[in-house]
Amino acid sequence: VQLQASGGGLVQAGGSLRLSCAASGRTFSSYHSGWFRQATGKEREFVAALNRGVGTTYYADSVKGRFTISRDNAKNTVYLQMNSLKAEDTAVYYCAARRVWYNNYGHEYDYWGQGTEVTVSS
């Protein structure tokens, strides 16, 4: 599976962005999805995950209520809708996919996208 993230950019605080992650491969619907981010000088952190089977979603406390992960299997695409953006959301965002659901908030993913940069100005 190859993942291509897009949709990043510069936005003012309080604004919104929608990130997309397009996946190649005909079996994408078999994969669970996740979004992570890494700010300059910081470690990569979990943002959101979606269990493909039951459709359950999980979010980091810092984004809960503001971000929404979703997917469109027909388009082989996963989305991250980001609302009420804050300066601390500035980071490179990565999408990821995995076949096995190891845990809800972990980083154990099989495939990673190249990242898309989000900058929130205050």
Secondary structure, DSSP 8 states (H G I E B T S, - for coil): --EEEE--EEEETT--EEEEEEE-STTGGGSEEEEEEE-TTS--EEEEEE-TTT--EEE-TTTTTTEEEEEEGGGTEEEEEE-S--GGG-EEEEEEEESS---SS----SEE---EEEEEE-
